Amino acid sequence: MVFAHPDDESFGMGGTIARYVASGVEVTYFCATAGEVGTIPDEMKDRYATTKELRLAELDAAARVLNFKVILGNYCDSGMMNSEHNQNPESLWYQWEHYPAKVVRHVVDIIRQTQPQVVVTFNRYGGYGHPDHIAIQRATLDAFDKAGDVAYVTDDAPYTPQKLYYTSIPGLPLKVMLGVMKLRGLDVRHMGTNKDIDFQAVIDNLEPSHTSVDIRDYLYAWDEASACHASQGGGMNRAFPIPMWLRRQIMGKQGFTRLIPRPTRDSIDEDDLFAAVQPEPLRKAAPVHD
């Protein structure tokens, strides 16, 4: 998984991670930033010296719940689009705008070192338009191609993953929510705690699903991992519980948009991210020198 912040993995893919780890898949999360610009509830601000420490502690807790590995990037959180944090030279968005090749190289290094069969990242809008989401998505797309290019020389050998996906947001529930918001007279262009999420744009940028992964048996694990990110609203299902039988019906499958191999048409044609993945030979152990 290649995302931008602590919580992106659990909120978006918690059930899917739990399913694949349970079946023996090794899951690694490259988290590009520590999410230090995220808004934190006042009652949580004295738990850690910095927001960064809090966010990373939450990520560590989620990783232990779901049993995935974390590789942390060295970029700063950019905040939402057009915020002052976009201009921080250490932020991911600034680095992407000014030194895109450097960011791509970083992701190439991760791919070549971890050698994943499947890579998952955000859709082209970054889910809800966050600049860090968009930057890491674009870098991942470029890095996916370059990782297997023998002409792109790094310290690691070329390696080509077999499949590339975007996380896919279910359109029907969002459209229902949009209708309810409009009926209530809410400004759908300015939603969220800081009124910086354009809910209409999220829907306008939805992409088709090609893969539907059954996660009905992993909803409790998804809840537990999401609750680890309490500073970002994780654990909301505990505050506003939906009966599990209903959740299994409406949230029991997660969709993904498949980029590689490119589908022949925009419809569901598989139920497994590893469908048609070819086994790879065992990697040779590095020689031991006296």
C-alpha positions as CSV (number, residue, x, y, z in Angstrom):
1,M,0.0,0.0,0.0
2,V,1.3,3.5,-0.9
3,F,-0.7,6.2,0.9
4,A,0.1,9.5,2.6
5,H,-0.9,9.6,6.2
6,P,-1.4,7.4,9.3
7,D,-5.1,6.3,9.1
8,D,-5.3,6.2,5.3
9,E,-4.6,2.4,5.4
10,S,-7.1,1.5,8.2
11,F,-10.0,3.8,7.2
12,G,-9.7,2.9,3.5
13,M,-8.6,-0.8,3.6
14,G,-8.8,-2.1,7.1
15,G,-11.1,-5.0,6.2
16,T,-9.1,-5.9,3.1
17,I,-5.8,-5.9,5.0
18,A,-7.3,-8.2,7.7
19,R,-8.6,-10.6,5.0
20,Y,-5.3,-10.9,3.2
21,V,-3.1,-11.1,6.3
22,A,-5.3,-13.9,7.6
23,S,-4.7,-15.8,4.4
24,G,-0.9,-15.5,4.7
25,V,-0.2,-12.4,2.6
26,E,2.6,-10.1,3.7
27,V,1.3,-6.6,3.7
28,T,3.6,-3.5,3.8
29,Y,2.4,0.1,4.1
30,F,4.6,2.9,2.8
31,C,3.2,5.9,4.7
32,A,4.7,9.0,3.1
33,T,4.1,11.5,6.0
34,A,3.5,11.4,9.7
35,G,0.3,13.4,9.4
36,E,1.5,16.0,11.8
37,V,-0.8,18.7,10.4
38,G,-3.9,16.8,11.1
39,T,-6.5,18.4,13.4
40,I,-6.4,16.8,16.9
41,P,-9.3,17.1,19.5
42,D,-8.4,19.3,22.3
43,E,-8.7,16.5,24.9
44,M,-6.0,14.5,23.1
45,K,-3.4,17.2,22.7
46,D,-1.7,16.6,26.1
47,R,-1.2,12.8,25.5
48,Y,2.0,13.2,23.4
49,A,4.6,16.0,23.1
50,T,3.7,16.5,19.4
51,T,0.9,15.7,16.9
52,K,3.5,13.7,15.0
53,E,4.2,11.4,17.9
54,L,0.4,10.9,18.5
55,R,-0.3,10.0,14.9
56,L,2.6,7.6,14.6
57,A,1.6,5.9,17.9
58,E,-1.9,5.4,16.4
59,L,-0.4,4.0,13.2
60,D,1.8,1.6,15.3
61,A,-1.3,0.4,17.2
62,A,-3.2,-0.2,13.9
63,A,-0.3,-2.1,12.5
64,R,-0.2,-4.4,15.5
65,V,-4.0,-5.0,15.2
66,L,-3.9,-5.8,11.5
67,N,-0.3,-7.2,11.5
68,F,1.1,-5.2,8.6
69,K,4.6,-3.7,8.2
70,V,5.2,0.1,8.1
71,I,7.8,2.0,6.1
72,L,7.6,5.7,7.0
73,G,8.5,8.3,4.5
74,N,10.5,11.5,5.4
75,Y,8.0,14.1,4.1
76,C,6.0,16.5,6.1
77,D,2.2,16.6,6.0
78,S,1.1,19.3,3.5
79,G,-2.3,20.1,5.0
80,M,-5.3,20.6,2.7
81,M,-5.0,22.2,-0.7
82,N,-4.0,25.9,-0.6
83,S,-3.1,25.8,3.1
84,E,0.1,27.5,4.3
85,H,1.6,24.0,4.9
86,N,1.7,23.5,1.1
87,Q,4.7,25.9,1.0
88,N,6.8,24.0,3.5
89,P,9.8,22.9,1.5
90,E,9.8,19.5,3.4
91,S,6.1,18.8,2.7
92,L,5.2,16.1,0.2
93,W,3.2,18.5,-2.0
94,Y,6.0,21.0,-2.2
95,Q,8.5,18.2,-3.0
96,W,6.2,16.8,-5.7
97,E,5.7,20.2,-7.3
98,H,9.4,21.1,-7.3
99,Y,11.2,17.8,-7.3
100,P,8.9,15.1,-8.7
101,A,11.7,12.8,-9.9
102,K,13.0,12.7,-6.3
103,V,9.6,11.5,-5.0
104,V,9.3,9.0,-7.8
105,R,12.7,7.6,-7.0
106,H,11.7,7.2,-3.4
107,V,8.7,5.1,-4.3
108,V,10.8,3.1,-6.9
109,D,13.3,2.3,-4.1
110,I,10.4,1.0,-1.9
111,I,9.0,-1.2,-4.7
112,R,12.4,-2.6,-5.6
113,Q,13.3,-3.4,-2.0
114,T,9.9,-4.9,-0.9
115,Q,9.1,-6.6,-4.3
116,P,5.3,-6.6,-4.0
117,Q,3.1,-8.6,-6.4
118,V,0.3,-6.1,-5.9
119,V,0.4,-2.3,-5.3
120,V,-2.5,-0.2,-4.1
121,T,-2.7,3.6,-3.9
122,F,-5.3,6.4,-4.1
123,N,-7.5,7.3,-7.1
124,R,-6.5,10.2,-9.3
125,Y,-8.4,12.7,-7.1
126,G,-6.7,11.4,-4.0
127,G,-10.0,10.3,-2.5
128,Y,-11.1,13.7,-1.4
129,G,-8.6,16.0,-3.0
130,H,-5.9,16.1,-0.3
131,P,-2.6,17.3,-2.0
132,D,-0.5,14.6,-0.3
133,H,-2.9,12.0,-1.6
134,I,-2.7,13.3,-5.1
135,A,1.1,13.6,-5.0
136,I,1.8,10.1,-3.7
137,Q,-0.7,8.7,-6.2
138,R,1.0,10.3,-9.1
139,A,4.4,9.3,-7.9
140,T,3.3,5.7,-7.4
141,L,1.9,5.6,-10.9
142,D,5.2,6.7,-12.4
143,A,7.2,4.5,-10.0
144,F,5.3,1.4,-10.9
145,D,6.6,1.7,-14.5
146,K,10.1,2.8,-13.6
147,A,10.6,0.0,-11.0
148,G,10.9,-2.6,-13.7
149,D,12.8,-0.5,-16.2
150,V,16.4,-1.8,-16.5
151,A,17.4,1.6,-17.8
152,Y,16.3,3.3,-14.6
153,V,19.4,2.5,-12.5
154,T,19.3,2.6,-8.7
155,D,21.1,0.7,-5.9
156,D,18.5,-2.1,-6.2
157,A,17.7,-4.5,-9.1
158,P,14.7,-3.8,-11.4
159,Y,11.4,-5.3,-10.2
160,T,8.0,-5.2,-11.8
161,P,4.9,-5.7,-9.7
162,Q,2.1,-7.7,-11.4
163,K,-0.9,-5.6,-10.5
164,L,-1.7,-1.9,-9.7
165,Y,-5.0,-0.7,-8.1
166,Y,-6.7,2.4,-6.8
167,T,-8.9,2.2,-3.8
168,S,-12.5,2.7,-5.0
169,I,-15.0,4.6,-3.1
170,P,-18.6,3.2,-3.3
171,G,-20.6,5.6,-5.3
172,L,-24.2,4.8,-4.3
173,P,-23.9,5.5,-0.5
174,L,-22.0,8.7,-1.3
175,K,-24.7,9.9,-3.6
176,V,-27.4,9.1,-1.0
177,M,-25.4,11.1,1.5
178,L,-25.0,14.0,-0.9
179,G,-28.8,14.1,-1.5
180,V,-29.4,14.2,2.3
181,M,-26.8,16.9,2.8
182,K,-28.5,19.1,0.1
183,L,-32.0,18.5,1.6
184,R,-30.6,19.7,5.0
185,G,-29.2,22.8,3.3
186,L,-25.6,22.0,3.9
187,D,-22.8,23.5,1.8
188,V,-21.6,20.3,0.1
189,R,-18.5,22.2,-1.3
190,H,-17.3,22.9,2.2
191,M,-17.7,19.9,4.5
192,G,-15.6,18.3,7.3
193,T,-14.3,19.6,10.6
194,N,-12.4,22.4,8.9
195,K,-14.9,22.9,6.0
196,D,-12.1,22.1,3.5
197,I,-13.6,19.0,1.8
198,D,-15.5,19.4,-1.4
199,F,-18.0,16.5,-1.2
200,Q,-19.4,17.1,-4.6
201,A,-15.9,16.9,-6.1
202,V,-15.4,13.5,-4.4
203,I,-18.4,12.2,-6.2
204,D,-17.5,13.9,-9.5
205,N,-14.1,12.1,-9.4
206,L,-15.3,8.6,-8.6
207,E,-13.7,5.8,-10.7
208,P,-15.2,2.5,-11.8
209,S,-14.6,-0.7,-9.7
210,H,-13.2,-3.8,-11.4
211,T,-12.6,-5.8,-8.3
212,S,-14.9,-6.6,-5.4
213,V,-13.3,-8.1,-2.3
214,D,-15.4,-9.9,0.2
215,I,-14.6,-8.6,3.7
216,R,-17.7,-9.6,5.6
217,D,-15.8,-11.7,8.0
218,Y,-13.3,-8.9,8.8
219,L,-15.5,-6.0,9.8
220,Y,-14.7,-6.3,13.5
221,A,-11.0,-6.1,12.7
222,W,-11.6,-3.1,10.5
223,D,-13.4,-1.4,13.4
224,E,-10.6,-2.2,15.8
225,A,-7.9,-0.8,13.4
226,S,-9.9,2.3,12.6
227,A,-10.5,2.9,16.3
228,C,-6.7,3.1,16.8
229,H,-6.8,6.4,14.8
230,A,-9.1,8.1,17.4
231,S,-7.5,11.5,16.9
232,Q,-8.9,11.5,13.3
233,G,-12.4,10.3,14.2
234,G,-11.7,6.5,14.1
235,G,-14.1,4.4,16.0
236,M,-17.2,6.3,14.9
237,N,-19.1,3.1,14.4
238,R,-19.0,2.6,18.2
239,A,-20.6,6.0,18.7
240,F,-23.1,5.5,15.9
241,P,-23.5,1.7,15.8
242,I,-25.0,0.0,12.7
243,P,-26.2,-3.6,13.3
244,M,-23.6,-6.0,12.1
245,W,-26.1,-7.9,9.9
246,L,-26.8,-4.6,8.1
247,R,-23.1,-3.7,7.8
248,R,-22.4,-7.1,6.3
249,Q,-25.0,-6.3,3.6
250,I,-24.0,-2.7,2.8
251,M,-20.3,-2.7,3.6
252,G,-19.3,-6.3,3.2
253,K,-17.4,-5.9,0.0
254,Q,-14.7,-3.4,-0.9
255,G,-14.2,-2.2,-4.5
256,F,-10.9,-1.5,-6.3
257,T,-10.1,0.1,-9.6
258,R,-7.6,-2.0,-11.6
259,L,-5.1,0.0,-13.6
260,I,-2.7,-2.9,-14.5
261,P,-3.5,-5.2,-16.1
262,R,-5.9,-2.8,-17.8
263,P,-9.5,-4.2,-17.8
264,T,-11.3,-4.6,-21.1
265,R,-14.4,-2.9,-19.7
266,D,-15.5,-1.0,-16.7
267,S,-17.3,-3.6,-14.7
268,I,-16.5,-6.1,-11.9
269,D,-14.5,-9.0,-13.3
270,E,-12.7,-10.4,-10.3
271,D,-13.1,-10.9,-6.5
272,D,-9.5,-11.1,-5.5
273,L,-6.6,-8.6,-5.7
274,F,-4.3,-11.6,-6.4
275,A,-6.4,-13.1,-9.2
276,A,-4.1,-14.3,-12.0
277,V,-1.0,-13.4,-10.0
278,Q,1.8,-15.7,-11.0
279,P,4.0,-17.3,-8.3
280,E,7.5,-16.0,-8.2
281,P,10.7,-18.1,-7.6
282,L,12.1,-17.9,-4.1
283,R,14.5,-15.1,-3.7
284,K,18.1,-16.2,-3.2
285,A,19.6,-15.4,0.1
286,A,22.5,-12.9,0.1
287,P,25.9,-14.6,0.3
288,V,27.5,-14.7,3.7
289,H,31.1,-13.5,3.9
290,D,33.6,-14.2,6.6
